[in-house]
Amino acid sequence: MIYSTLKNIKCIVLDVDGVLTNGNILVTEDGQQLRTFNVKDGYAIQYAVKQGLLIFVITGANSLGVKKRLEMLGVSEIHLGIKDKLTLLINLLSKYKVNKEHVVFIGDDMPDYQCMEYVGTAIAPADAIDDIKKLCQYISTRSGGEGVVREVLEKMLKLQGKWHSDFFLQSI
């Protein structure tokens, strides 16, 4: 069932901590918060953007490093420090004229709950909290920060006929 749903997705919305990262934050002596990102997620994100998939990031995190990383990948809708994710999501879908049924939200914890309940397809990392997993049409085999986004984007783009090996050969 999830495969037929992924074939019609036009937009994917991502949380950061616990999805694009493992949820751990290293705090330096001067208070700077550092996160690690999976390079395979990054590759899939930039490739999906080039294939015309809308990618939005909506997170409670407020980090310049997160913003810079996502900008480097070509993500244009990066929203940091968001308390009311659902209102922002509704506004973005209206702005881009995307039906909520054609949206995937990947989240892992309670701040994502309302958005995941709202969209057509909710997906969670393997290590998401149980309340989030109960909402999901698919639970990744991977934990947050370990390629969840790559797994989902690759499946989705293959189903849509947009995961082309000739593109990869040209980039070598």
C-alpha angles and dihedrals in degrees: 000000000000090000094059089048094051091053090069100043117126100170136035121196120201137197115209114214109061093011110049089019132035090249095252117125121198110209116203124214090262091053099257112149116221128195134181124226129201112247091213090058088049094052092049092048095052091044092049090051089053089051091056101256114146111235121190126183117204115176142156088222116102108199130142089208091058091049093049092048093051093045089053088056092053099253107151101182104064115157118183131185093022118166098176103046096168096058091049091047092051090050093049093049089051092048092052094036094236121155111231089234088067093055132096119199117195111199140148112195145036098282086066096048100096093046092048091049090049102050128074096249129029120193129182137190116251090255097051118126117273096248089059094045090055090062095050132106088197135022115200121236087228132074124236113291092016101094104292092138093046091052093052097041093047092051091045096048092046090053089049092049092244101112098094123182091202089064090056093049091052091055094056 
